[in-house]
Amino acid sequence: MSDAARRTMRAAVTTYHGGPEAVELRDVPVPETGPGEVLVRVAAAGCNNTDLWTREGSYAASADDADARGGWLGPLDFPRVQGGDVAGRVVALGSGVDGELDGARVLVDPLLYDWPVPGDPDSALPADVLGSERDGGFAEHVVVPAACVHRVDDSPLTDVELGALPIAYGTALGMLERGGVTAERGAGRTVLVTGASGGVGLAAVQLATARGARVVAVSSGDKVAPVAEAGADVVVDRRRGHLLDDLRDAAPDGYDTVVDVVAGATVGPGLRMLRPGARWVVAGALDGWRVELDVRTLYLANAALVGSTMHTPTIFGRLVDLARSGAVRPVVTATYPLDRLAEAHTALERREHVGKIVVVP
């Protein structure tokens, strides 16, 4: 890269907590690599609900303070370049980085981790999220720790497909793993996926199908057919107004795993549809974060209600393997250039699409 090209880059910068108007396209300095870091030229960066909620500051809101604003893990520093999904190519290396990474096509793990149990990768918890606690991928370049980049040189997936993977597919894979739908134990399990037309939901449908599970998905209207095409065995249309009855009819013997990004009023009565030992895994609250439940539906059935935030290093490694093999191809509904990020956010907020929206700098 020439010296002139290195000096500045275009970036979509979030300047305060608010609506899409809080995002400005700016020319900013290209970030410098520090020890152990690499500079990645961004080829594609997926949009996620977390971008909207971080921009709005809604993660900090609570029953005690509905007006509180903040990011994933606390107050956000502005200006901030958002975007946790990054696929691209390494174009510069910091000191101490293996020279073989220079020029590599890579997929970026957006997380830095805490390790409650040293040496146990499955205990890892998010301590820092790309695009929230540090600048992310809605720019022409981004600096990340070299440990976060994973080579995908020979992946049959396009850059746009790769850019759709990290957060949505990492979250979905984490939910399936925590729900017992593993590569070894997925076959024969009955899995319910709520919000199945969105990024995480559709990813869960594809991944659970690939693991041999029978998938019942919840969607609505004209989104039902695309969800079925993604692999769902049964798609329940929530607009019929008989959601719980339809879900019982779709799986009379109950569900082994529920992958839930919707939550709300369905959780309490829905727990009665679980088989003994089943797991209801929640990673979103599109229909509301306050739920009422009868705890007897859990302990009498040895069932579990599990919270799931994104992935672990082990789970992300499995996602990278899927990317390298092309075993699952993300569904991308639209791409936007960097200078139309606000439009991409607006399209994501309308929830009229199926699959992923990706920004191509």
PyMOL commands that set and color helices and strands:
alter all, ss='L'
color gray80, all
select helices_A, chain A and resi 3-7+20-22+49-56+99-101+121-123+146-148+159-163+166-178+199-210+221-229+238-240+243-250+264-273+296-299+313-325+338-350
alter helices_A, ss='H'
color red, helices_A
select strands_A, chain A and resi 8-14+23-29+37-46+80-81+87-93+105-108+111-114+125-129+141-145+149-151+190-193+214-219+234-237+255-260+274-282+304-307+332-337+356-360
alter strands_A, ss='S'
color yellow, strands_A
deselect
rebuild
show_as cartoon
